Amino acid sequence: MDLACPCEPGEPCHGDVLLEWAALSPLALEVRTAATRVRVDRQRVFHGLQPMYDADELAAVLTQDVHLDFGGTVDFDPGDGIPQRCDTRTWNYYLKKQRLHEDAVTIRLMEVFG
């Protein structure tokens, strides 16, 4: 598809973001979309508006096990807002441990890299 925009050459462009998203794997796109929707809902609630998305559905995406045939890494938010990166095996172990010992899982996937 062709994409035209009014952005000046050499300046940041929304088209660059669209191209980046188009190159993501299906899993990475699903996680990035859910993480973006969480941020949108947080902003809406902060401004006194109702959330647009179902929190349970977003949480299911952002707390899923990640199995990549070729390895990979994930970025996650351990609850303090500071992203951390680990390999997918460590993420799955950490998530499993959280599920066994806490009522609510506080960590959330932010990004998946293959």
N, C-alpha and C positions, 0 to 999 in steps of 0.2 A: 504494500500500500504506500502511496505517497503521502507525505505530511508537509504541509506548508504552514509557516508561522511568521509573525512580524518581528521576531527576535533578531537583534543585530548579530552579524557573524563574529565569532570569538567571545560572545557573552553567554552566560548560562541560559539554557533554553529548556522549556517544558518538554520539547521533543526528545532531548537527551534522556530524560527520565522515562518517557514512554518506550524508547529503544531499550533502555536497561531492563525495564519490566518485561518487555517482550522476549528477552533472551533468558529469562529465569526458567528453571525447571518447574513442573507443575507443583511440586511440594513447596519449593521456595516461594512461588507466587502465592500459594494459599496462605503460607505463614505471613508473608509481607502484607497481604491484603487484610488479614485478621488483625495484625499488629497496628496497621493504620486505622482500622475501624475502632479499635480500643482507644487510640489517641483521640479520634474524633469524638467518641462518646464521653471521654473524660472532659474534654473542652466544653461539650454541650452541658454536662452536669454542672461544671464549674460556673457556667453562665445561667444556671437555673432552668435549662431546657431538659426535655426527656431524651434518654438515649435512643438512638436509631436502630441499634442492633441487639440481638439476643446475647446476653452476657455468657450464658452457658454454652452456646454454640461457639462463640469466640474462644472461650476457655478450653474447649475440647480440642480446637486446632492448635492452640498455643501451649498445650501441655501433653502433646502426643509424643510417643516414641518415634525416633528418627532412625530409619534403617536405609543406609545408602550402600549399594553394592561396591562402590569405589571409594569408600571412606568418606571423608568430609568433616566439616566443622559446623558448629552452631554458635550463634551469639544468643545469650540469654540475659534476662534481668532477674537477679536473685532477690529482688524486692526492694533494693535500695536505689534503683534508678541508674546504677552504674553498670553498663554492659560488660559482660565477661565472655570470653571465647573458650570453647573446649571442643574436643573431638566428640563425634556422635556417640561413641561407646560410653564415654564419661557422662554425657548428658543423660542417656538412658538409665545408667546406674544411679545418678543423682536424683533423677525424677522418681525412679522406683523407690528409693530410700525415703523421699519426701512423702510419697503416697502411703507408705507403711507406717510412718511415725507422726503424721500431722492430719488434722481434720481437713484442712484446705491446703492445696498446693499453692505456694506463694510465688514460685519462680515461673517465668513465662518465656517461651521462645520469642526471639526478636527477628532472627534471620537464619537461613539455612544456606550453607555453601557446599557445593559438590566438588 
